[in-house]
């Protein structure tokens, strides 16, 4: 049975072919065969730049909501990746390599006819991979392998994608290496998580577990998206798949390639959408729009004169209709650029110019931890990370430049029972400052059953104490 999407694509060609053949009395061609040959040629080239990613390591999971993250377990997982630089740079999803202790990349062979090798005759080569950097907000990671000159996929323009465009997904679903599916763009700029800055491409191309990090390509063989997730009630593909747009992937890739970390443009403003109840309650005078809900005290927005409850009407002459649009407009701006704002304050309309500042995105503690076995405080079931200069740079706005960051905890551990969370920073133990993991581990091991422990911790910028008795 021919897929409906394929019928829609072929209908004009079929109609044209039939009409031409009838009018001229010539032999009618076979557009299906011609299209099949074109797809084989296209995907044969693209498949060579899509790899399988094999990961072993630790992963953290939440139990009881997002605020209860940091429980850790060991697992092995598979995903896909795309070679974007011939020197061996590979882009994939961050969730594929999260908590990894080892990452391996499997390169397969594809024949000129576009056929994979028969079972038992797979010509694959496996390489150890290094994680260059990650961006958890955009769910992207950059890997590097030393494999000589490799085939690559060229970045396409995802902004030009529109509903109905034909696309192809290539990856390794359920460990079925070099699998291809075809579909159309079902929608663009999809929001599937209000807290995520990503506006996804939705497609009906079949995506399954293991496809994460694989390529979504257009009919020119260019990378227009990185396959990331599915919406499913069964756990399998139900025709609702999401990919990170190539434009965003390219931005993150360049920053990770050059700096190993990601920064975002900001003016230190937390913007919020205006709703009718909010407008009435605050007497804003507008039933919709975007309002300044909060400001960083040391941010450039504060320095420029912005105030809470200001309504943002435009940014660089572009009308601002939502907080997401406002944030997206600043996201990739460079340090030192100027943002021209038109705001409304009461009955007054003002022009304000703020300077863009590039702010480093805080790293995930688990991603910085390294080999988990070296970071374990076994008596508490706690994995900790010492604050050195690299960690301090990756975790901005720490109250103190020393201490131990909670990277994860074991289930049913004393750390879990005491309420310690991933991201907490331990500054002292019973009033004694703790700067090294060895000192903390040694002091904990000295306690006897029933001894009291009082940890001074930093959580979300606030100092507090967590106290418990040693078991």
WORAVEN-V680887 format. One record per pair of residues at least 12 apart in sequence whose ideal C-beta (glycine too) atoms are under 8 Angstrom apart, sorted by the first residue. I is the first residue (numbers start at 1). GAP is how many residues later the second one is. D is the distance in whole Angstrom. If there is no record, write none. Layout:
[[I & GAP & D] [I & GAP & D]]
This chain:
[[3 & 179 & 7] [5 & 161 & 7] [5 & 177 & 7] [5 & 178 & 6] [5 & 179 & 5] [5 & 199 & 7] [6 & 176 & 7] [8 & 156 & 8] [8 & 176 & 8] [9 & 26 & 8] [9 & 157 & 6] [10 & 21 & 6] [10 & 22 & 7] [10 & 25 & 7] [13 & 18 & 5] [13 & 22 & 8] [14 & 17 & 6] [17 & 12 & 6] [17 & 14 & 6] [39 & 129 & 8] [39 & 143 & 7] [40 & 73 & 7] [40 & 74 & 4] [41 & 73 & 7] [42 & 126 & 7] [42 & 175 & 8] [42 & 177 & 7] [42 & 179 & 5] [43 & 71 & 6] [43 & 125 & 6] [43 & 127 & 7] [43 & 137 & 5] [43 & 174 & 8] [43 & 178 & 8] [44 & 66 & 6] [44 & 68 & 7] [44 & 69 & 7] [44 & 70 & 4] [45 & 106 & 8] [45 & 176 & 6] [46 & 107 & 6] [46 & 122 & 7] [46 & 124 & 6] [46 & 169 & 6] [46 & 171 & 5] [46 & 175 & 5] [47 & 63 & 5] [47 & 67 & 7] [47 & 123 & 6] [47 & 131 & 5] [47 & 133 & 7] [48 & 62 & 5] [48 & 103 & 4] [49 & 33 & 6] [49 & 34 & 4] [49 & 35 & 8] [49 & 101 & 7] [49 & 102 & 5] [49 & 103 & 5] [49 & 104 & 4] [49 & 166 & 7] [50 & 30 & 6] [50 & 31 & 7] [50 & 32 & 6] [50 & 33 & 8] [50 & 103 & 8] [50 & 120 & 5] [50 & 121 & 6] [50 & 128 & 7] [50 & 164 & 6] [50 & 165 & 5] [51 & 29 & 7] [51 & 30 & 5] [51 & 31 & 8] [51 & 32 & 6] [51 & 39 & 6] [51 & 54 & 5] [51 & 55 & 6] [51 & 56 & 6] [51 & 57 & 8] [52 & 26 & 7] [52 & 27 & 8] [52 & 28 & 6] [52 & 29 & 8] [52 & 53 & 7] [52 & 54 & 4] [52 & 56 & 7] [52 & 120 & 4] [52 & 123 & 8] [52 & 125 & 5] [53 & 25 & 7] [53 & 26 & 4] [53 & 27 & 6] [53 & 28 & 5] [53 & 37 & 8] [53 & 39 & 5] [53 & 43 & 6] [53 & 44 & 7] [53 & 50 & 7] [53 & 51 & 8] [53 & 52 & 6] [53 & 53 & 8] [53 & 76 & 7] [53 & 90 & 7] [53 & 160 & 6] [54 & 22 & 8] [54 & 23 & 8] [54 & 24 & 6] [54 & 49 & 7] [54 & 50 & 5] [54 & 51 & 8] [54 & 52 & 6] [54 & 72 & 8] [55 & 21 & 7] [55 & 22 & 5] [55 & 23 & 7] [55 & 24 & 7] [55 & 41 & 6] [55 & 42 & 6] [55 & 45 & 5] [55 & 47 & 7] [55 & 48 & 5] [55 & 49 & 8] [56 & 18 & 8] [56 & 19 & 8] [56 & 20 & 5] [56 & 44 & 7] [56 & 45 & 6] [56 & 46 & 5] [57 & 17 & 7] [57 & 18 & 7] [57 & 42 & 5] [57 & 43 & 4] [57 & 44 & 4] [57 & 45 & 7] [57 & 315 & 8] [58 & 14 & 5] [58 & 15 & 7] [58 & 16 & 6] [58 & 17 & 8] [58 & 41 & 4] [58 & 43 & 7] [58 & 308 & 7] [58 & 314 & 5] [58 & 350 & 7] [59 & 13 & 7] [59 & 14 & 6] [59 & 15 & 8] [59 & 16 & 5] [59 & 18 & 8] [59 & 39 & 6] [59 & 40 & 5] [60 & 12 & 5] [60 & 38 & 8] [60 & 39 & 6] [60 & 306 & 5] [60 & 348 & 5] [60 & 362 & 6] [61 & 12 & 7] [63 & 348 & 8] [67 & 354 & 7] [68 & 353 & 7] [69 & 352 & 7] [69 & 353 & 5] [70 & 296 & 8] [70 & 336 & 7] [70 & 337 & 8] [70 & 338 & 5] [70 & 339 & 5] [70 & 350 & 8] [70 & 351 & 6] [70 & 352 & 3] [70 & 353 & 8] [71 & 337 & 7] [71 & 338 & 6] [71 & 339 & 7] [71 & 340 & 5] [71 & 345 & 7] [72 & 27 & 7] [72 & 294 & 8] [72 & 300 & 7] [72 & 311 & 6] [72 & 336 & 4] [72 & 337 & 6] [72 & 338 & 6] [72 & 339 & 8] [73 & 338 & 7] [77 & 19 & 7] [78 & 94 & 7] [78 & 97 & 6] [78 & 132 & 5] [79 & 13 & 6] [79 & 14 & 6] [79 & 17 & 3] [79 & 18 & 8] [79 & 93 & 7] [79 & 131 & 6] [79 & 132 & 8] [79 & 133 & 5] [79 & 134 & 5] [79 & 135 & 8] [80 & 12 & 7] [80 & 16 & 8] [80 & 90 & 8] [80 & 91 & 4] [80 & 92 & 5] [80 & 130 & 7] [80 & 131 & 6] [80 & 132 & 6] [80 & 133 & 4] [80 & 134 & 4] [80 & 135 & 8] [80 & 147 & 7] [81 & 15 & 8] [81 & 24 & 7] [81 & 62 & 6] [81 & 132 & 5] [81 & 133 & 8] [82 & 71 & 5] [82 & 131 & 7] [82 & 132 & 7] [82 & 133 & 5] [82 & 141 & 6] [82 & 144 & 7] [83 & 67 & 5] [83 & 68 & 6] [83 & 69 & 5] [83 & 70 & 7] [84 & 68 & 6] [84 & 69 & 6] [84 & 71 & 7] [84 & 139 & 7] [84 & 169 & 6] [85 & 67 & 6] [85 & 172 & 8] [86 & 63 & 5] [86 & 64 & 5] [86 & 65 & 7] [86 & 66 & 5] [87 & 57 & 8] [87 & 62 & 8] [87 & 63 & 8] [88 & 39 & 8] [88 & 56 & 6] [88 & 57 & 4] [88 & 58 & 6] [88 & 59 & 5] [88 & 60 & 8] [88 & 62 & 6] [89 & 43 & 7] [89 & 53 & 6] [89 & 54 & 7] [89 & 55 & 6] [89 & 164 & 8] [89 & 168 & 6] [90 & 15 & 6] [90 & 39 & 7] [90 & 52 & 7] [90 & 53 & 4] [90 & 54 & 7] [90 & 55 & 7] [91 & 49 & 6] [91 & 50 & 7] [91 & 51 & 6] [91 & 52 & 8] [91 & 122 & 7] [91 & 135 & 6] [91 & 158 & 6] [91 & 162 & 6] [92 & 48 & 8] [92 & 49 & 5] [92 & 51 & 6] [92 & 120 & 8] [92 & 121 & 3] [92 & 134 & 8] [93 & 46 & 5] [93 & 47 & 7] [93 & 48 & 7] [93 & 119 & 5] [93 & 120 & 4] [93 & 133 & 7] [93 & 135 & 6] [94 & 40 & 5] [94 & 41 & 6] [94 & 42 & 5] [94 & 44 & 8] [94 & 45 & 5] [94 & 46 & 6] [94 & 47 & 5] [95 & 44 & 6] [95 & 117 & 7] [96 & 45 & 7] [96 & 116 & 5] [96 & 117 & 5] [97 & 34 & 6] [97 & 37 & 7] [97 & 44 & 5] [97 & 46 & 7] [98 & 36 & 8] [98 & 38 & 8] [98 & 266 & 8] [98 & 268 & 7] [98 & 269 & 7] [99 & 267 & 5] [99 & 268 & 8] [99 & 273 & 8] [99 & 309 & 8] [100 & 31 & 7] [101 & 270 & 6] [101 & 271 & 7] [102 & 26 & 7] [103 & 25 & 7] [103 & 26 & 4] [103 & 27 & 8] [103 & 28 & 6] [103 & 40 & 6] [104 & 22 & 5] [104 & 23 & 7] [104 & 24 & 6] [104 & 25 & 6] [105 & 21 & 7] [105 & 22 & 5] [105 & 24 & 5] [105 & 38 & 7] [105 & 40 & 5] [106 & 18 & 5] [106 & 19 & 7] [106 & 20 & 5] [106 & 71 & 7] [107 & 17 & 7] [107 & 18 & 5] [107 & 19 & 8] [107 & 20 & 7] [107 & 40 & 7] [107 & 43 & 8] [108 & 14 & 7] [108 & 15 & 7] [108 & 16 & 5] [108 & 69 & 5] [108 & 70 & 6] [109 & 13 & 8] [109 & 14 & 4] [109 & 15 & 7] [110 & 68 & 6] [116 & 61 & 7] [116 & 62 & 5] [122 & 55 & 8] [124 & 53 & 8] [125 & 22 & 8] [127 & 18 & 4] [127 & 19 & 7] [127 & 20 & 5] [128 & 17 & 7] [129 & 14 & 4] [129 & 15 & 7] [129 & 16 & 5] [130 & 13 & 7] [130 & 14 & 5] [130 & 15 & 8] [131 & 12 & 6] [132 & 12 & 5] [132 & 124 & 6] [132 & 125 & 7] [132 & 128 & 6] [133 & 122 & 8] [133 & 123 & 4] [133 & 126 & 7] [133 & 127 & 4] [133 & 128 & 6] [133 & 129 & 7] [134 & 122 & 8] [134 & 229 & 8] [134 & 230 & 7] [134 & 233 & 5] [135 & 117 & 5] [135 & 120 & 8] [135 & 121 & 7] [135 & 127 & 4] [135 & 226 & 7] [136 & 225 & 8] [136 & 228 & 5] [136 & 231 & 7] [137 & 59 & 7] [137 & 60 & 6] [137 & 61 & 8] [137 & 125 & 8] [137 & 224 & 6] [138 & 58 & 8] [138 & 59 & 7] [138 & 60 & 6] [138 & 106 & 6] [138 & 110 & 6] [138 & 111 & 8] [138 & 114 & 5] [138 & 124 & 8] [139 & 59 & 7] [139 & 89 & 6] [139 & 105 & 7] [140 & 86 & 7] [140 & 104 & 7] [140 & 109 & 6] [140 & 112 & 5] [140 & 113 & 7] [140 & 116 & 8] [141 & 115 & 8] [142 & 111 & 6] [142 & 114 & 4] [142 & 115 & 6] [153 & 62 & 6] [153 & 64 & 7] [153 & 68 & 8] [153 & 69 & 7] [153 & 70 & 4] [154 & 67 & 8] [154 & 68 & 5] [154 & 69 & 7] [155 & 67 & 7] [155 & 68 & 5] [155 & 91 & 5] [155 & 94 & 7] [155 & 95 & 5] [156 & 61 & 8] [156 & 62 & 6] [156 & 64 & 7] [156 & 66 & 3] [156 & 67 & 6] [156 & 68 & 4] [156 & 90 & 5] [157 & 65 & 8] [157 & 67 & 8] [157 & 89 & 7] [157 & 90 & 7] [158 & 43 & 7] [158 & 66 & 5] [158 & 67 & 6] [158 & 87 & 4] [158 & 88 & 4] [158 & 89 & 5] [158 & 90 & 8] [159 & 86 & 8] [159 & 88 & 6] [161 & 24 & 5] [161 & 27 & 6] [161 & 40 & 6] [161 & 57 & 7] [161 & 63 & 6] [161 & 84 & 8] [162 & 23 & 7] [162 & 26 & 7] [163 & 21 & 8] [163 & 22 & 6] [163 & 23 & 7] [163 & 24 & 6] [163 & 25 & 7] [164 & 20 & 6] [164 & 21 & 6] [165 & 19 & 6] [165 & 20 & 5] [165 & 53 & 7] [165 & 54 & 8] [166 & 16 & 7] [166 & 17 & 8] [166 & 18 & 6] [166 & 52 & 8] [166 & 53 & 5] [167 & 15 & 8] [167 & 16 & 6] [167 & 17 & 7] [167 & 18 & 6] [167 & 36 & 6] [167 & 38 & 6] [167 & 49 & 6] [167 & 50 & 7] [167 & 51 & 6] [167 & 52 & 8] [167 & 57 & 7] [167 & 58 & 8] [168 & 12 & 6] [168 & 13 & 7] [168 & 14 & 5] [168 & 15 & 8] [168 & 37 & 7] [168 & 48 & 7] [168 & 49 & 5] [169 & 12 & 5] [169 & 13 & 8] [169 & 14 & 7] [169 & 34 & 7] [169 & 36 & 4] [169 & 37 & 7] [169 & 38 & 6] [169 & 42 & 7] [169 & 45 & 6] [169 & 46 & 7] [169 & 47 & 5] [169 & 58 & 6] [169 & 72 & 7] [169 & 74 & 8] [170 & 44 & 6] [170 & 45 & 5] [170 & 47 & 7] [171 & 36 & 8] [171 & 39 & 7] [171 & 40 & 4] [171 & 41 & 8] [171 & 42 & 7] [171 & 43 & 3] [171 & 44 & 7] [171 & 56 & 6] [172 & 38 & 5] [172 & 39 & 7] [172 & 42 & 7] [173 & 33 & 8] [173 & 34 & 7] [173 & 35 & 4] [173 & 36 & 7] [173 & 37 & 4] [173 & 38 & 5] [174 & 34 & 6] [174 & 35 & 6] [174 & 36 & 5] [175 & 35 & 6] [176 & 34 & 7] [179 & 32 & 8] [181 & 24 & 5] [181 & 25 & 4] [181 & 26 & 7] [182 & 23 & 6] [183 & 20 & 5] [183 & 21 & 4] [183 & 22 & 3] [183 & 23 & 7] [183 & 56 & 8] [183 & 58 & 8] [184 & 19 & 7] [184 & 20 & 6] [184 & 21 & 8] [185 & 16 & 6] [185 & 17 & 7] [185 & 18 & 6] [186 & 16 & 4] [186 & 17 & 6] [186 & 18 & 5] [186 & 54 & 7] [187 & 14 & 8] [187 & 15 & 4] [188 & 13 & 6] [188 & 14 & 7] [188 & 57 & 8] [190 & 12 & 5] [190 & 52 & 7] [191 & 133 & 7] [192 & 37 & 7] [192 & 39 & 7] [192 & 50 & 6] [197 & 127 & 8] [197 & 130 & 7] [197 & 131 & 7] [197 & 134 & 6] [198 & 46 & 6] [198 & 47 & 8] [198 & 50 & 7] [199 & 46 & 7] [199 & 125 & 8] [199 & 129 & 7] [200 & 28 & 7] [200 & 42 & 4] [200 & 43 & 6] [200 & 44 & 7] [200 & 45 & 7] [201 & 15 & 7] [201 & 23 & 7] [201 & 24 & 5] [201 & 41 & 7] [201 & 42 & 5] [201 & 43 & 8] [201 & 44 & 6] [202 & 38 & 7] [202 & 39 & 7] [202 & 40 & 6] [203 & 13 & 7] [203 & 22 & 8] [203 & 38 & 5] [203 & 39 & 8] [203 & 40 & 6] [204 & 35 & 4] [204 & 36 & 7] [204 & 37 & 7] [205 & 36 & 6] [206 & 31 & 5] [206 & 33 & 8] [206 & 35 & 7] [207 & 20 & 5] [207 & 22 & 8] [207 & 23 & 5] [207 & 30 & 6] [207 & 34 & 4] [208 & 22 & 7] [208 & 28 & 6] [208 & 29 & 5] [209 & 26 & 8] [211 & 16 & 5] [212 & 15 & 6] [212 & 16 & 6] [212 & 17 & 7] [213 & 13 & 6] [213 & 14 & 7] [213 & 15 & 8] [214 & 12 & 7] [214 & 13 & 5] [215 & 12 & 7] [216 & 27 & 4] [222 & 24 & 8] [223 & 23 & 5] [223 & 26 & 8] [224 & 19 & 8] [224 & 21 & 7] [224 & 22 & 5] [225 & 18 & 3] [225 & 19 & 6] [225 & 20 & 6] [225 & 21 & 6] [225 & 24 & 8] [226 & 17 & 6] [226 & 18 & 5] [226 & 20 & 7] [226 & 23 & 5] [227 & 14 & 7] [227 & 15 & 8] [227 & 16 & 5] [228 & 14 & 6] [228 & 15 & 6] [228 & 16 & 5] [229 & 12 & 7] [229 & 13 & 5] [230 & 12 & 7] [251 & 81 & 5] [261 & 99 & 6] [261 & 100 & 7] [261 & 102 & 7] [261 & 133 & 7] [262 & 98 & 8] [262 & 99 & 5] [263 & 72 & 8] [263 & 95 & 4] [263 & 96 & 6] [263 & 97 & 5] [263 & 98 & 7] [264 & 66 & 8] [264 & 67 & 6] [264 & 94 & 7] [264 & 95 & 6] [264 & 97 & 6] [265 & 65 & 4] [265 & 66 & 6] [265 & 67 & 6] [265 & 68 & 4] [265 & 69 & 7] [265 & 70 & 8] [265 & 72 & 7] [265 & 91 & 5] [265 & 92 & 7] [265 & 93 & 6] [265 & 94 & 8] [266 & 33 & 7] [266 & 64 & 6] [266 & 90 & 7] [266 & 91 & 6] [266 & 92 & 8] [266 & 93 & 5] [267 & 32 & 6] [267 & 33 & 5] [267 & 34 & 4] [267 & 37 & 7] [267 & 39 & 8] [267 & 63 & 7] [267 & 72 & 6] [267 & 87 & 4] [267 & 88 & 7] [267 & 89 & 6] [267 & 90 & 7] [268 & 27 & 6] [268 & 28 & 3] [268 & 30 & 7] [268 & 31 & 2] [268 & 32 & 6] [268 & 33 & 5] [268 & 34 & 6] [268 & 89 & 7] [269 & 23 & 6] [269 & 25 & 8] [269 & 26 & 6] [269 & 27 & 8] [269 & 30 & 7] [269 & 32 & 4] [269 & 37 & 6] [270 & 22 & 8] [270 & 23 & 5] [270 & 24 & 4] [270 & 25 & 7] [271 & 19 & 5] [271 & 20 & 7] [271 & 21 & 6] [271 & 22 & 7] [271 & 41 & 6] [271 & 52 & 4] [271 & 55 & 5] [271 & 56 & 7] [272 & 18 & 7] [272 & 19 & 5] [272 & 20 & 8] [272 & 21 & 4] [272 & 51 & 6] [273 & 15 & 8] [273 & 16 & 8] [273 & 17 & 6] [273 & 18 & 8] [273 & 49 & 6] [273 & 50 & 5] [274 & 12 & 6] [274 & 13 & 7] [274 & 14 & 5] [274 & 15 & 5] [274 & 16 & 7] [274 & 17 & 5] [274 & 37 & 7] [275 & 13 & 8] [276 & 12 & 8] [278 & 13 & 7] [282 & 27 & 6] [284 & 25 & 7] [284 & 27 & 6] [285 & 59 & 8] [285 & 61 & 8] [285 & 62 & 8] [286 & 25 & 6] [286 & 58 & 8] [288 & 33 & 8] [289 & 22 & 5] [289 & 23 & 7] [289 & 24 & 7] [289 & 31 & 8] [289 & 32 & 7] [290 & 21 & 7] [290 & 22 & 5] [290 & 30 & 5] [290 & 31 & 7] [290 & 32 & 6] [290 & 33 & 5] [290 & 35 & 8] [290 & 36 & 6] [291 & 18 & 6] [291 & 19 & 7] [291 & 20 & 6] [291 & 21 & 7] [292 & 14 & 6] [292 & 15 & 7] [292 & 16 & 6] [292 & 17 & 7] [292 & 18 & 4] [292 & 19 & 8] [292 & 20 & 7] [292 & 51 & 8] [293 & 15 & 7] [294 & 14 & 7] [295 & 12 & 8] [295 & 13 & 7] [299 & 58 & 7] [300 & 54 & 5] [300 & 55 & 5] [300 & 56 & 7] [300 & 57 & 6] [301 & 53 & 5] [303 & 51 & 7] [303 & 52 & 8] [304 & 37 & 8] [304 & 48 & 5] [304 & 49 & 6] [304 & 50 & 4] [304 & 51 & 7] [305 & 45 & 8] [305 & 47 & 6] [306 & 35 & 8] [306 & 37 & 7] [306 & 46 & 6] [306 & 48 & 7] [307 & 38 & 7] [309 & 36 & 8] [310 & 33 & 5] [310 & 34 & 7] [310 & 35 & 5] [311 & 32 & 6] [311 & 33 & 4] [311 & 34 & 8] [312 & 14 & 6] [312 & 29 & 6] [312 & 30 & 8] [312 & 31 & 6] [313 & 28 & 8] [313 & 29 & 5] [313 & 30 & 6] [313 & 31 & 6] [313 & 36 & 7] [314 & 27 & 7] [314 & 28 & 4] [315 & 14 & 5] [315 & 15 & 8] [315 & 24 & 6] [315 & 25 & 7] [315 & 26 & 6] [316 & 13 & 7] [316 & 23 & 6] [316 & 24 & 5] [317 & 23 & 7] [330 & 26 & 7] [333 & 23 & 4] [334 & 22 & 7] [334 & 24 & 7] [335 & 21 & 6] [335 & 22 & 6] [335 & 23 & 4] [336 & 19 & 7] [336 & 20 & 7] [337 & 18 & 7] [337 & 19 & 4] [338 & 15 & 5] [338 & 16 & 7] [338 & 17 & 6] [338 & 18 & 7] [339 & 14 & 7] [339 & 15 & 5] [339 & 16 & 8] [339 & 17 & 6] [340 & 12 & 8] [340 & 13 & 5] [341 & 12 & 7] [341 & 13 & 7] [359 & 37 & 7] [360 & 33 & 7] [360 & 34 & 7] [360 & 36 & 6] [362 & 32 & 7] [362 & 33 & 5] [362 & 34 & 6] [363 & 28 & 8] [363 & 31 & 4] [363 & 32 & 6] [365 & 20 & 6] [365 & 30 & 8] [365 & 40 & 5] [365 & 41 & 7] [365 & 42 & 4] [365 & 43 & 7] [365 & 57 & 6] [365 & 58 & 6] [366 & 17 & 8] [366 & 41 & 5] [366 & 42 & 5] [366 & 56 & 7] [368 & 17 & 6] [368 & 22 & 8] [368 & 23 & 6] [368 & 26 & 6] [368 & 37 & 8] [368 & 39 & 7] [369 & 14 & 6] [369 & 16 & 5] [369 & 38 & 4] [369 & 39 & 7] [372 & 35 & 8] [372 & 36 & 7] [375 & 32 & 6] [375 & 62 & 7] [377 & 38 & 8] [377 & 60 & 7] [377 & 63 & 7] [377 & 64 & 5] [377 & 67 & 6] [379 & 35 & 7] [379 & 65 & 5] [379 & 66 & 6] [379 & 68 & 8] [379 & 91 & 8] [380 & 29 & 8] [380 & 33 & 6] [380 & 34 & 5] [380 & 35 & 5] [380 & 38 & 8] [380 & 64 & 6] [381 & 28 & 6] [381 & 29 & 4] [381 & 31 & 8] [381 & 32 & 2] [381 & 33 & 6] [381 & 34 & 5] [381 & 35 & 7] [382 & 24 & 6] [382 & 26 & 8] [382 & 27 & 5] [382 & 28 & 8] [382 & 31 & 7] [382 & 32 & 8] [382 & 33 & 4] [382 & 38 & 7] [383 & 23 & 7] [383 & 24 & 5] [383 & 25 & 4] [383 & 26 & 7] [384 & 20 & 4] [384 & 21 & 7] [384 & 22 & 6] [384 & 23 & 6] [384 & 42 & 7] [384 & 53 & 6] [384 & 56 & 7] [385 & 19 & 7] [385 & 20 & 4] [385 & 21 & 8] [385 & 22 & 5] [385 & 52 & 8] [386 & 18 & 6] [386 & 19 & 8] [386 & 49 & 7] [386 & 50 & 6] [386 & 51 & 5] [387 & 14 & 7] [387 & 15 & 6] [387 & 16 & 5] [387 & 17 & 7] [387 & 18 & 6] [387 & 38 & 7] [387 & 48 & 8] [391 & 14 & 7] [397 & 64 & 7] [398 & 27 & 6] [398 & 60 & 7] [399 & 26 & 8] [399 & 28 & 8] [399 & 59 & 5] [399 & 62 & 7] [399 & 64 & 6] [400 & 25 & 8] [400 & 27 & 6] [400 & 58 & 7] [402 & 25 & 7] [402 & 31 & 7] [402 & 33 & 4] [403 & 22 & 5] [403 & 23 & 6] [403 & 24 & 5] [403 & 31 & 6] [403 & 32 & 7] [403 & 55 & 7] [404 & 21 & 7] [404 & 22 & 4] [404 & 30 & 6] [404 & 33 & 6] [404 & 36 & 6] [405 & 18 & 7] [405 & 19 & 7] [405 & 20 & 5] [405 & 21 & 8] [406 & 14 & 5] [406 & 15 & 7] [406 & 16 & 6] [406 & 17 & 7] [406 & 18 & 4] [406 & 19 & 7] [406 & 20 & 7] [407 & 15 & 7] [408 & 14 & 6] [409 & 13 & 7] [414 & 54 & 7] [414 & 56 & 7] [414 & 57 & 6] [417 & 51 & 7] [418 & 48 & 6] [418 & 49 & 8] [418 & 50 & 4] [419 & 47 & 6] [420 & 35 & 8] [420 & 37 & 7] [420 & 46 & 6] [421 & 38 & 7] [423 & 36 & 7] [424 & 33 & 5] [424 & 34 & 7] [424 & 35 & 5] [424 & 42 & 8] [425 & 32 & 6] [425 & 33 & 4] [425 & 34 & 8] [426 & 14 & 7] [426 & 29 & 5] [426 & 30 & 7] [426 & 31 & 5] [427 & 29 & 5] [427 & 30 & 7] [427 & 31 & 6] [427 & 36 & 8] [428 & 27 & 7] [428 & 28 & 4] [429 & 14 & 6] [429 & 15 & 8] [429 & 24 & 7] [429 & 25 & 8] [429 & 26 & 6] [430 & 22 & 8] [430 & 23 & 7] [430 & 24 & 5] [431 & 23 & 8] [431 & 25 & 8] [444 & 26 & 8] [447 & 23 & 5] [448 & 22 & 7] [449 & 21 & 6] [449 & 22 & 7] [450 & 19 & 6] [450 & 20 & 6] [451 & 18 & 7] [451 & 19 & 5] [452 & 15 & 7] [452 & 16 & 8] [452 & 17 & 6] [452 & 18 & 8] [453 & 14 & 7] [453 & 15 & 6] [453 & 16 & 7] [453 & 17 & 6] [454 & 12 & 8] [454 & 13 & 5] [455 & 12 & 7]]
